[in-house]
Amino acid sequence: MIHFSQIPNLVINKPASDIHIKEAEAELNMMFPYAHQVLLKQSNGCSIGGDLLLYGTEDIVERNKTWEVHHYASGYVAIGDDGGGRVFLMRQAEEEKKVWIVDAGVMDPQHAELVAEDLLSWVSHGCFIEV
């Protein structure tokens, strides 16, 4: 469970339904990591400080298609961005919890840096980026 009330400057959306999540997964032809599904079911997208954005089910489809994540970062899903040209990625594995950050102009996981070992813990602590 994420404690959103402890995160300053947070704007959250209503939770996503299982249907919204399944529709987004079907449109992208992938399954989101379980931890990301848990986040979406608590908030279908959120932003912190007006810059950092974690995508809801509509934005995640549009951003992954626009950035052609399936082509440039095959096996990953873009779950958000830092508002400064860097994208947050997660591997498309049910048990995946790690969050990576990569320049949107490169979008190559080989150039990504680890942001967090655990998505839900990272969000609970305000999504700080120390990279």
N, C-alpha and C positions, 0 to 999 in steps of 0.2 A: 504494500500500500504506500502510495506517495503522499507526503504531507505537504500539499500545495500551499497551505496557509503560512508556512515558514519561509517561503521564497519571495524576496522583495521584488517589486516591479514586474510581477507575473500577471499575464493575461491568459486565461484558459477558456477553452470552448467546452460546450456540452459534451458528455461522453459519446463515443461512437457505439453504434449497435453492432452486433455480430454480422448483420446483413451488410452494413456499410463497409466493414473490414473485408468481408468475403468478396464484395463487388470490386473493391480496390485491388485485392489480390488477383482476382480473375482478369481484370483489365490489364494488369502488369504481368500476368502469367507467372506468378510466384506466390510463395507463402512468406508472410512476415515472421520474423523471430517471435517466439512466445513473449519475451519481455516487451517487445514493441507493441504487441497486441494488448498486453496488460495496460500499457501507457495509454493507448488509444481508447480503451474502455473506461479510463478515468478522465481523459481529456482528449477530444478529437482535434488535436493541435493546440499549441500554446506558444507564447512569445515571452521573452524576458528582456526587460529594458528597451523594448522596441527594436532590438537588433537581432538577437538570437531567436531563431524560429525552429520549432519542431512541428513538422507537417501533420495536418489532419488528413483524412482519407481522400479528400478531393485534391488537395495540394500535392500530396505524395505521388499521385498518378501523373499530374501535369509536370511536376519537376523531374521525375524519373524519365518521362518520355522526352522532354525538352533537352535534358542533358545527355540523353541516350546512354543512361547508366548501364543498361543491358549490354551495350557494345563496348564501352570504355572501362567498365568495372563489373564485368560479368561475374555473377555469383554474389553481388552486393545489392543493397537497396539504399538509396539516399533518403534519410529520415528527417533532415533539416539542414539549416545553414546558419552561419554566424553573422550574416548581414555584411560581410566584408570580403566575399568571394571564395569562402571556403565552405565545403559541404561535409556533413556528418554522414558516415556510412556504417552499415552493419552487414555482416555476412548473412546470406539467406540460408540460415540453418535454424531449426526450431529451438535448439538449446543455446543459441548465440546470445551473449549479453554485452560483448565488447562494442565500444563506439570508437570509430576512427574519424580523423579529419583529413581532408585532402583539398588542394586547390581546385576550384571548379574548372579551370582551364586545362588541367592535367587529367583529373578524374581517373587516375591510375592507382589502384590499391598498393602497388609497390612503393609509391611516394607518400602514402598515408602515414599519419602518426597517431598513436594510441592516445585517446582522450580519456577514456574511462574503461575500467574492467567490467563495470556493471551499469547498464543503462538506467535502471530504476533508482539505484543509489545515487548516480550522477545527477539525475533530475531532482531527486529529493534534496540534494545539497546545493541546488541553484545552477547547475550546468556550468560550473566554472571550467575554463579552458586554460591549462597551464603549459600548453605546447608552444 
